[in-house]
Amino acid sequence: MRHLLRPATLYLLLTYICLSAVPFVPALLGKPLARPWQVLGIELLAWMAAWAVFRRPARFHWLLIPAFLALPTEIYLLTYYGQGISTHHLGIIAETSPMEAMEFLGSTVWLMLAVLAGAAAWWFTTWRATRSTRQLDWNDSSRIVALVALIAGAAVWGYGHEFGIAAHSAPEVKRALPPLAHLAKAKTEPVKAAPAITGAGHTGRNLPPLPQWAQLPFDFEAFAQSWPFGLMARGADYYKERQHLAELGRRSSNFRFGARQAAPDAAPETVVLVLGESSRYDRWSLNGYTRDTNPLLRQEANLVTLPDVITAVSATRLSVPVIISRKPSMQSLKDGFAEKSFITAFKEAGFKTYWLSNQISFGEYDTPVSVFAKEADVIQFLNLGGFTNNSNFDEILLDPLRIALADATPKKLIVLHSLGSHWNYSQRYPKAFDKWQPSLLGMDKPLYTDVKLKAHLNNSYDSSILYTDWFLAQVIGKLKGAEHRSALVYVADHGQSLYDGSCKLGFHGHNTQNDFHVPAFVWYSDAWRERYPDKVDQLARHRGAKLATENMFHTLLDIGDIHYSGERLERSFVNSAFAEHKRYVDSYGWSNYDNANFKGDCREVIDRGTPLKREK
């Protein structure tokens, strides 16, 4: 053991221990860890595998360069956001130009460069240590045994991955699907254990599945959580999401609107769409709520509320594509769409386009939205915390908005994708906006499923609307300050159930009126009114019409006075050709919202007729 105490050897071992300890940083902050023993076991096996394959650290130390360089970022994210580097963060890093990074980081860029230089120096000194010591070489016969065991384990895992795992025979069970914000529906459905089947994998061979007893206790999420080896899993996940995004993009790659502005001029003109999140219509005092949740917006002139807008489905990944493209509401459950969004139409008409988001870009539930965001000239995903408690407030979008408005390009389309009132409600606003008590603020990981917290949930939710009011007032203020001819449309992606009366439903993903009925409004500048008086008149005329999020695509292009082949002006509520259309929502099939009853305190949407079947 004496050789382990030699300076170079000890320094190297301590370095590898420190790297392996990274996933346990949250424990130092008093935060619980998920699967700590499983992560530790995976790390030990991974180090053993590296040593067995390469025999000495000098041969694999080069592979640790990404881990050393990413280490400061990983610790920062774990400390302030409760999560490590994800596919979303890798996307931000890959897609942010040096100039954008400089603008975002400001003077702190020098601190970041210094930290990276320190990490690089750490790697270099440890590399020197690997060259100067041979005490950690694995030269005895146990290395061969370890290699054989690793090869056997890899073969068993590969077989199971290729041909599947035999299922346990079990009686019918109930599986509760979690009612998460991202899912289209959260219901309980019967699931029967699948019988063992013989299938052909990528090899084309037909072999029986791996027996349950032979399955290795390997968990991909635990491996991704480990350090430094988990970076490979995260990189693979990022690559998979990029491939999925590229595939979605290929479907519409050749699509063109042939769009043009009817009477272009040289005057600066800005159209803004603000996508709200989890915002419920009846919690806005603009819409009659007794609490004053919109003290700033109600003071705005030229603001027209839209009291009867519904979304077809209560999930962001499904509802947003319907808002920003011509994707029909009854195709919202399908992945992808063969057309591009209104962003491309604005680009064709000579507008510089921006997608500024406080949501995330990659992941099973986010890629269907980001595929449209990729059409923009300037794309910024600014939320480092994802949907966790420690996410950024929506005000992080204000500075990029200021920069966009200051751009010399005269015509601009700006999309602001806010985090709005996404759970956890109390983490969507600063403490100064915590107006109604008792609230969730300060509670450690409250459960939205805990009905005992009903008052806290509702109070914090209302405070999140109060903050949204402030945020939107700031956006309007910046448009006024820019003195452009400008118009803004706000619409929420879906609403929220909040244990209304005796209703036992919370969050969203349900079939309730409160999930489908969303707040929306239009604001316009005096200069826009002077340019388009007829559109202002039509907006006032149709403000009380029965509208759906399907109307937003057509209306936004009409607001920009943009025309294209196949346009449907009857869907634009700022046009004299506007006509109401049937509105369907995803409730036990496609239910006619305007021919439905609203059942009980949950106000569940029940079609009086027969709902249309969902397309597969």
CORFENPE-V977439 format. One record per residue. N is the residue number from 1. D_FIRST is the distance of its C-alpha to the first C-alpha in Angstrom with 2 decimals. Layout:
# CORFENPE-V977439
<<N/D_FIRST> <N/D_FIRST>>
This chain:
# CORFENPE-V977439
<<1/0.00> <2/3.80> <3/5.48> <4/5.45> <5/7.26> <6/9.68> <7/13.01> <8/14.04> <9/11.02> <10/10.96> <11/14.75> <12/14.92> <13/12.95> <14/15.08> <15/18.08> <16/17.78> <17/17.35> <18/20.42> <19/22.34> <20/21.76> <21/22.90> <22/26.26> <23/28.20> <24/27.39> <25/29.03> <26/32.28> <27/30.65> <28/30.22> <29/33.98> <30/34.82> <31/35.68> <32/35.06> <33/32.83> <34/34.03> <35/31.85> <36/28.56> <37/26.69> <38/28.18> <39/27.16> <40/23.55> <41/23.54> <42/25.19> <43/22.71> <44/19.74> <45/21.85> <46/22.93> <47/19.51> <48/18.70> <49/22.09> <50/21.61> <51/18.39> <52/20.15> <53/23.30> <54/22.15> <55/18.92> <56/17.59> <57/18.06> <58/20.51> <59/22.89> <60/23.17> <61/22.70> <62/26.44> <63/27.28> <64/25.92> <65/28.60> <66/31.01> <67/28.49> <68/27.79> <69/31.56> <70/32.49> <71/29.95> <72/32.39> <73/35.17> <74/33.17> <75/32.20> <76/35.81> <77/37.31> <78/35.06> <79/35.90> <80/39.63> <81/40.63> <82/38.29> <83/37.39> <84/35.35> <85/36.68> <86/39.24> <87/41.64> <88/44.15> <89/41.94> <90/41.17> <91/44.94> <92/45.57> <93/43.13> <94/44.61> <95/48.20> <96/48.25> <97/49.52> <98/48.24> <99/51.63> <100/51.46> <101/47.95> <102/49.22> <103/52.16> <104/50.09> <105/47.30> <106/49.61> <107/48.02> <108/44.71> <109/44.12> <110/42.82> <111/40.23> <112/39.12> <113/38.93> <114/36.84> <115/34.37> <116/34.20> <117/33.70> <118/30.75> <119/29.21> <120/29.88> <121/28.28> <122/25.14> <123/25.02> <124/25.74> <125/22.98> <126/20.37> <127/22.03> <128/21.65> <129/17.90> <130/17.84> <131/19.86> <132/17.83> <133/14.39> <134/13.85> <135/10.10> <136/11.18> <137/13.90> <138/14.61> <139/16.13> <140/16.19> <141/19.17> <142/17.92> <143/18.89> <144/22.43> <145/22.57> <146/21.60> <147/24.25> <148/26.84> <149/26.26> <150/26.60> <151/29.73> <152/31.21> <153/30.64> <154/32.16> <155/35.08> <156/35.78> <157/35.68> <158/37.89> <159/40.35> <160/40.70> <161/41.14> <162/43.78> <163/45.75> <164/45.05> <165/43.93> <166/46.39> <167/47.64> <168/47.88> <169/51.48> <170/52.48> <171/55.71> <172/56.96> <173/54.97> <174/55.57> <175/53.22> <176/53.66> <177/53.09> <178/51.82> <179/54.61> <180/52.66> <181/54.45> <182/53.70> <183/55.05> <184/58.64> <185/59.26> <186/57.48> <187/59.00> <188/58.22> <189/58.85> <190/58.59> <191/55.90> <192/55.76> <193/52.66> <194/53.00> <195/53.42> <196/51.06> <197/52.51> <198/52.03> <199/51.83> <200/51.50> <201/48.64> <202/48.27> <203/48.19> <204/51.69> <205/50.73> <206/51.77> <207/49.03> <208/48.53> <209/46.18> <210/42.68> <211/42.84> <212/41.64> <213/39.11> <214/37.39> <215/37.07> <216/33.54> <217/32.66> <218/32.44> <219/34.16> <220/35.07> <221/35.51> <222/32.07> <223/30.64> <224/32.82> <225/31.58> <226/27.90> <227/26.37> <228/26.12> <229/27.16> <230/30.18> <231/31.86> <232/32.68> <233/34.52> <234/36.38> <235/37.34> <236/38.63> <237/40.60> <238/42.05> <239/43.09> <240/44.75> <241/46.67> <242/47.73> <243/49.03> <244/50.88> <245/52.33> <246/53.42> <247/55.07> <248/56.99> <249/58.01> <250/59.24> <251/61.73> <252/63.64> <253/62.74> <254/66.32> <255/68.05> <256/70.40> <257/72.76> <258/75.05> <259/75.12> <260/77.13> <261/78.29> <262/82.00> <263/83.09> <264/80.26> <265/80.74> <266/78.78> <267/78.21> <268/74.60> <269/73.97> <270/70.96> <271/70.42> <272/67.56> <273/66.28> <274/64.08> <275/62.38> <276/61.92> <277/59.38> <278/60.06> <279/63.16> <280/65.90> <281/69.56> <282/70.91> <283/68.33> <284/69.84> <285/72.62> <286/74.18> <287/74.86> <288/76.25> <289/73.24> <290/74.16> <291/71.05> <292/71.25> <293/68.25> <294/69.90> <295/71.34> <296/70.79> <297/71.74> <298/75.01> <299/76.07> <300/75.71> <301/78.91> <302/79.05> <303/76.58> <304/77.81> <305/76.05> <306/76.05> <307/76.47> <308/76.34> <309/73.34> <310/71.29> <311/68.18> <312/68.19> <313/64.67> <314/62.36> <315/59.10> <316/58.12> <317/57.00> <318/60.35> <319/62.71> <320/61.80> <321/62.68> <322/66.13> <323/66.61> <324/65.75> <325/67.10> <326/70.03> <327/67.92> <328/70.26> <329/69.12> <330/69.53> <331/67.02> <332/64.41> <333/62.32> <334/61.93> <335/58.98> <336/60.06> <337/63.54> <338/65.42> <339/66.67> <340/65.16> <341/65.54> <342/68.02> <343/65.52> <344/66.54> <345/70.22> <346/69.90> <347/68.13> <348/70.96> <349/73.44> <350/71.87> <351/69.59> <352/66.11> <353/63.92> <354/60.95> <355/58.64> <356/56.84> <357/54.78> <358/52.93> <359/51.86> <360/49.20> <361/49.65> <362/47.53> <363/47.02> <364/48.92> <365/51.48> <366/51.77> <367/52.15> <368/55.82> <369/56.67> <370/54.59> <371/56.21> <372/59.39> <373/57.68> <374/56.58> <375/60.26> <376/60.37> <377/60.30> <378/57.87> <379/55.24> <380/52.96> <381/50.79> <382/49.81> <383/48.20> <384/44.42> <385/44.22> <386/46.09> <387/47.84> <388/45.32> <389/46.37> <390/45.24> <391/47.30> <392/49.44> <393/52.99> <394/55.77> <395/56.66> <396/53.89> <397/56.54> <398/59.04> <399/57.66> <400/57.38> <401/60.91> <402/62.11> <403/60.68> <404/62.35> <405/65.69> <406/65.52> <407/65.11> <408/68.17> <409/68.79> <410/71.96> <411/71.39> <412/68.28> <413/67.03> <414/64.15> <415/62.39> <416/60.40> <417/58.29> <418/57.55> <419/55.22> <420/58.20> <421/57.93> <422/55.03> <423/53.07> <424/51.60> <425/54.96> <426/53.87> <427/51.32> <428/54.04> <429/55.58> <430/54.75> <431/55.26> <432/58.63> <433/60.00> <434/59.00> <435/62.68> <436/63.21> <437/61.58> <438/59.74> <439/57.37> <440/53.94> <441/52.65> <442/49.59> <443/48.93> <444/45.45> <445/45.89> <446/49.40> <447/50.67> <448/53.87> <449/54.55> <450/54.82> <451/58.59> <452/58.15> <453/57.18> <454/60.42> <455/61.79> <456/58.54> <457/58.32> <458/61.89> <459/61.71> <460/58.62> <461/60.16> <462/63.30> <463/61.30> <464/59.64> <465/63.18> <466/64.09> <467/61.23> <468/62.33> <469/65.78> <470/64.38> <471/62.35> <472/65.37> <473/67.57> <474/65.20> <475/65.39> <476/69.18> <477/69.22> <478/67.34> <479/69.82> <480/72.66> <481/71.14> <482/70.83> <483/74.56> <484/74.22> <485/76.39> <486/73.89> <487/73.54> <488/70.73> <489/70.28> <490/67.95> <491/67.27> <492/64.58> <493/62.84> <494/63.39> <495/64.01> <496/62.37> <497/63.17> <498/62.67> <499/63.66> <500/67.30> <501/69.50> <502/68.59> <503/66.65> <504/63.11> <505/61.94> <506/59.65> <507/58.12> <508/59.61> <509/59.81> <510/62.79> <511/66.46> <512/67.92> <513/70.34> <514/67.91> <515/65.35> <516/67.96> <517/70.14> <518/68.53> <519/69.55> <520/70.78> <521/72.85> <522/74.12> <523/74.44> <524/76.32> <525/77.24> <526/80.84> <527/80.62> <528/79.57> <529/82.50> <530/84.88> <531/83.62> <532/83.66> <533/86.26> <534/86.97> <535/83.34> <536/83.37> <537/86.53> <538/85.07> <539/81.90> <540/84.08> <541/86.17> <542/83.30> <543/80.84> <544/81.74> <545/81.59> <546/79.44> <547/76.47> <548/73.18> <549/70.06> <550/71.56> <551/74.09> <552/71.54> <553/70.96> <554/74.70> <555/75.40> <556/72.72> <557/74.11> <558/77.60> <559/76.50> <560/75.42> <561/78.81> <562/77.05> <563/78.86> <564/77.80> <565/79.14> <566/79.15> <567/78.80> <568/79.77> <569/81.41> <570/82.44> <571/78.81> <572/78.80> <573/79.98> <574/80.98> <575/83.48> <576/87.07> <577/86.33> <578/83.79> <579/84.24> <580/82.24> <581/80.47> <582/79.15> <583/75.83> <584/73.46> <585/70.30> <586/67.63> <587/68.72> <588/69.06> <589/69.87> <590/71.57> <591/73.84> <592/76.72> <593/75.73> <594/79.36> <595/80.59> <596/78.09> <597/78.04> <598/75.30> <599/74.37> <600/73.52> <601/71.50> <602/68.87> <603/71.72> <604/70.50> <605/72.32> <606/74.53> <607/76.79> <608/80.37> <609/80.67> <610/78.29> <611/75.09> <612/74.53> <613/71.77> <614/68.53> <615/68.13> <616/65.19>>
